Amino acid sequence: MTATGAPEPPLHQPVLRDTVLRWLAPRSGGRYLDGTFGRGGHTEAILAADPGALVLGLDKDPDAAPAAAALAARDPRFRFLAADFSELGSALDEVGWDQVDGILLDLGLSSPQLETPERGFALRHDGPLDMRYDPGSGETAAELLDRLDEREIADLLFGIGERRSRAIARRIAGRRPLRTTGDLRAAVIAAVGPRRGRIDPATRTFLAVRSAVNREPQALAAALHAAPARLRNEGVLAVISYHSGEDRPVKHAFRRLAAQPEFELGTRRPIRADEDELSANRRSRSACLRILRRREAGESEPAPQEESPR
Ligand SMILES: C[S@@+](CC[C@H](N)C(=O)[O-])C[C@H]1O[C@@H](n2cnc3c(N)ncnc32)[C@H](O)[C@@H]1O
């Protein structure tokens, strides 16, 4: 059973694991912050890469805590805090780490969250319309959609690139109160019709609502603001995003920072999964990794590479 009472779902395969490791290049005595612990796939890879590497993991989902506690019990190099990565500065202060050698944010939701109908993220299974990463705080998706007026719902959907935002918002408003993920999906289908291609017609709506419920843009902006100052010389900030609304602020923040002498982009273009990973892990299809590196003091400015790290 998970902490929220749901049965334990399938494991999460860490996306772009080997590439992230090549960039973080864990070393003995190195300190790494995994801001999105999930089930610890990336954290375990960092710990395994060097017997002297230390990791602090954060996650706001209580269902992440049992895996984190089990890992901390068998590996004293790991610590976990149930915290929002927007507060990564306070988390680092709490463990007495001023600066770190690497920070990883693997954004969005994990496979276990997606595959647990009780969490209310899934399009494919009916469940309560919840979608909170931390079910102990904040508004559920149902409460959010009850509170917003039709125009605010349309704006929310439009902001994530949903072209039929007005029609969908009208159906959502007209069918309230929506109580289940099935209610929300049915409202979208009533507005735009059933699935025609590969992608479910409610995909963008679910993404927009999840993002608003969890204040994802605000959390990401706060983390992008706080993280660079916490990197040691040669420290690396790695961010994996899964849609353009997540990737855009990362791209802009990294470009702004790379205009300063202390920072550089790891690669000119975002890094994507290779064919092997694409065929083994569906989730990797939309993954997009960007790297920012703090230069060593006095280091000159090499041109960013296309794909591979140091
Ligand atoms: C894609 S999963 C990470 C999976 C992880 N890298 C692994 O290999 O198991 C994203 C995780 O980040 C968590 N999360 C999302 N937003 C967060 C935030 N603002 N603060 C802390 N955790 C967050 C989610 O609860 C989820 O467990």
The ligand as a MOL file (V3000), in Angstrom:
LIG
                    3D

  0  0  0     0  0            999 V3000
M  V30 BEGIN CTAB
M  V30 COUNTS 27 29 0 0 0
M  V30 BEGIN ATOM
M  V30 1 C 8.8340 12.5930 -13.0380 0
M  V30 2 S 8.6850 12.2180 -11.3590 0 CHG=1
M  V30 3 C 10.3390 11.9860 -10.8320 0
M  V30 4 C 10.7890 10.5730 -10.9650 0
M  V30 5 C 12.1730 10.3330 -10.4160 0
M  V30 6 N 13.1770 11.0770 -11.1400 0
M  V30 7 C 12.5020 8.8540 -10.4380 0
M  V30 8 O 13.4160 8.4520 -11.1730 0
M  V30 9 O 11.8550 8.0790 -9.7290 0 CHG=-1
M  V30 10 C 8.3530 13.8000 -10.6710 0
M  V30 11 C 8.2150 13.7980 -9.1620 0
M  V30 12 O 8.3070 15.1570 -8.7500 0
M  V30 13 C 7.3690 15.4040 -7.7400 0
M  V30 14 N 7.0840 16.8400 -7.7980 0
M  V30 15 C 6.4260 17.5170 -8.7580 0
M  V30 16 N 6.4170 18.8280 -8.4800 0
M  V30 17 C 7.0920 18.9730 -7.3190 0
M  V30 18 C 7.4510 20.0990 -6.5170 0
M  V30 19 N 7.0880 21.3450 -6.8590 0
M  V30 20 N 8.1750 19.8820 -5.4090 0
M  V30 21 C 8.5550 18.6290 -5.0330 0
M  V30 22 N 8.2290 17.5220 -5.7460 0
M  V30 23 C 7.5240 17.6970 -6.8800 0
M  V30 24 C 6.1930 14.5300 -8.0670 0
M  V30 25 O 5.4730 14.2480 -6.8880 0
M  V30 26 C 6.8840 13.2920 -8.6560 0
M  V30 27 O 7.0940 12.3270 -7.6610 0
M  V30 END ATOM
M  V30 BEGIN BOND
M  V30 1 1 1 2
M  V30 2 1 2 3
M  V30 3 1 2 10
M  V30 4 1 3 4
M  V30 5 1 4 5
M  V30 6 1 5 6
M  V30 7 1 5 7
M  V30 8 2 7 8
M  V30 9 1 7 9
M  V30 10 1 10 11
M  V30 11 1 11 12
M  V30 12 1 11 26
M  V30 13 1 12 13
M  V30 14 1 13 14
M  V30 15 1 13 24
M  V30 16 1 14 15
M  V30 17 1 14 23
M  V30 18 2 15 16
M  V30 19 1 16 17
M  V30 20 1 17 18
M  V30 21 2 17 23
M  V30 22 1 18 19
M  V30 23 2 18 20
M  V30 24 1 20 21
M  V30 25 2 21 22
M  V30 26 1 22 23
M  V30 27 1 24 25
M  V30 28 1 24 26
M  V30 29 1 26 27
M  V30 END BOND
M  V30 END CTAB
M  END
